[in-house]
Amino acid sequence: MSTWSRNSSWAAAVPCAAAALLLLGLGLALFWAPEDADQGISQKIFYVHVPVALTAYAGFGWGAWKALRLLWTGEERYDLESYTAVHMGTIFGVLTLVTGSIWAKVSWGVWWSWSERQLVLFLILFLFYSAYFMLRYSLDPGPRRQRSSAVYALFGVVLIPISFLAIRLAEDLIHPVVFTREGPQMSDSMFTTFCVCLAGMLALAGALYRVELAGKRIDERVRELRELLAAEPVRQHVLTEVRS
Amino acid sequence: MSTGEKYLAAAYLVVFAAVLLYLVIISLKVSRLERDLAELTELARRRGDG
């Protein structure tokens, strides 16, 4: 099988897997997983909110990994890959904040709680990565922008473990802790549903990442082609002048 | 529909709407790239003829 054929098969398989897993996850969440004794049906927001949040972390983490690769090898392609991953992380970050607010409203009666360290730390992480775009577009394209963006993306990833630890270090919590050292604090059916939803969300992010990256690469090549075609008459003119 | 069900539906719909919006943005981007490519192909063809 050729590389192109393998790549196109993979490109088609990921979105199909994402759609199948998300539909299965939705069905399991709504019709199979039991309702929570305390929160009732609104607890099922968990199956979309937590996978979306973990996918946002994965996006930021992937962006940092690509940034590290850029700084390590100096290969330009990692810059676009890091940028696209941070872009994905930010989109899923917005969804985390929105679905979390909806869950907070129905469970706690408020859209947001500033006393919750987990929420505030996630907001800081999100704002940090939102500022990444401001930094990136304040610099001219080139190696300086690539290195600055990479260093910034690497700094941000430090906030991810802090965000995870905050919820476990805090004592005055209303935000639930589901994953403890003793394992997931939920029934097997709930955990299975969660895993399917998480796999679906990660596959969706992977598919969107590939599409976004391909779009950005084509955009870059079209821009280069335009510049080449624009420069061609000037080059022809100079050659004619030199020959004459 | 209970209050819990309404909020649950809202949370799921937000994610669905975001994916849908993303697809619309991507399709607009592909259309723009198609236009750009057609324009550049035409330009290159004219250069080749001239």
Interface residues (C-beta under 8 A of the other chain):
Chain A: L26 Q39 G40 I41 S42 K44 I45 V48 H49 V52 I91 V94 L95 V98 T99 I102 W103 K105 V106 L204 L208 V211 E212 G215 I218 D219 V222 L225 R226 L229 E232
Chain B: S2 T3 G4 E5 Y7 L8 A10 A11 Y12 V14 V15 A18 V19 Y22 I26 K29 V30 L33 D36 L37 L40 L43 A44 R47
